[in-house]
Amino acid sequence: MKNLAAQEARQRILAKASIMDPETVSQSQAYGRVLAEPVVAQRDQPPFRASAMDGYALRAADALDNPAKLRVMGESAAGMAFKGAVLPGQAVRIFTGAPVPDDCDHVVIQENVQRDGDMALLGPLTGQGANIRAQGGDFQSGAVLLETGARLDAWRLSLAASAGTSSLTVIQMPRVAVLSTGNELVEPGQIPSLDQIYNSGSPAVCALLDSWGAKAIRLHSAVDDADAIAASVRDLDVDLIVTLGGASVGDHDLVKPAMVKLGLELSVETIALRPGKPTWFGTLGDGRLVLGLPGNPASALVCAELFLRPLVNAMLGLDPGPAMEQAQLATPLPSNGPREHWMRAKLENRLGMIVATPFRDQDSSLISVFAKADALICQPAQCGGLEVGSLVQILRLNRL
């Protein structure tokens, strides 16, 4: 289990993932959620023949004369259909989205009609189309509008709403506790001593979890004490615990010993990865999953993208990923050693080709570099030096 290749480590992590149970939520709570059941149309949309324009509904046969002169019998507006019959020689004033009377087969746009009291004068119809949207032209009753597994963005929610769906059956959000450990940590807003730093890892990981569709629960930072660390998570009703720090092999790296007190069974001990070698994963005695990330925020965020996001995706029933793309190198890279190397980089589009420029300094403690990055470049283990223009695999970061 030591120094596993990143892909094997991810496979071991995903092997322990189970899809969360479904729940029903209101449409207002469904944004970003993943459908556990399909959305099926209960009626046609539109449910009637609808006018595509403001104008006059009539029988096309009545517009053969030049000019044609028709008596306007009333109007049809959105939500207020014309109720009567439209006889030969008659027309109805109609507005966009309004039901077209059954007797009519054409809508003439208002710009092509002259109105004189209750009479409408129009020239011959000239290849403009009928300006009528067919009943069921968008979708028909019984059609599957959204499949199971679809993630509900604004446009998909609009589609569900157009079918009259007020509640949706979705996958429950994984509950994820995030715990940073270390005597050196102090929360932003507090006054640190000279030998302390601000906790910047937990806010970032919680924000990522929320954006990925999980429910992040941020815990107070724990001191370097195995009993205290174990106590902080012992009774949490969560599906996954993510720890930051205390994952290496020093005297103060007590997270794994703390989890052993809770029945930890390791699946991944270390990973042949740079940055992020100390990353580990296991299962507690009660079935809760635990992912241990490095304490350096940059290392933690790289490993969150590579292992935490695929795990959350799998729990939501989504393709775990990571979703890799190709890019050209803008600068050369030296040969790599035995660990897969993930480098923060800027992206730009040059004549249709994505070009990646790795930052010069890849030190895992540099948070400012991550804040500027668009993507991570993957250089495989034992890879020789790469020249400018070489193709590399990249993982885009979801930047706002």
Secondary structure, 3 states (H helix, E strand, C coil): CCCECHHHHHHHHHHCCCCCCEEEEEHHHCCCCEECCCEECCCCECCCCEECCCEEEECHHHHCCCCEEEEEEEEEECCECCCCCCCCCEEEEECCCCECCCCCCEEEEHHHEEEECCEEEECCCCCCCCCEECCCCCECCCCEEECCCCECCHHHHHHHHHCCCCEEEEECCCEEEEEEECCCEECCCCCCCCCCEECCHHHHHHHHHHHHCCEEEECCCECCCHHHHHHHHCCCCCCEEEEECCCCCCCCCCHHHHHHCCCCEEEECCECEECCCCCEEEECCCCCEEEEECCCHHHHHHHHHHHHHHHHHHHCCCCCCCCEEEEEECCCECCCCCCEEEEEEEEEEECCEEEEEECCCCCCCCHHHHHHCCEEEEECCCCCCECCCCEEEEEECCCC
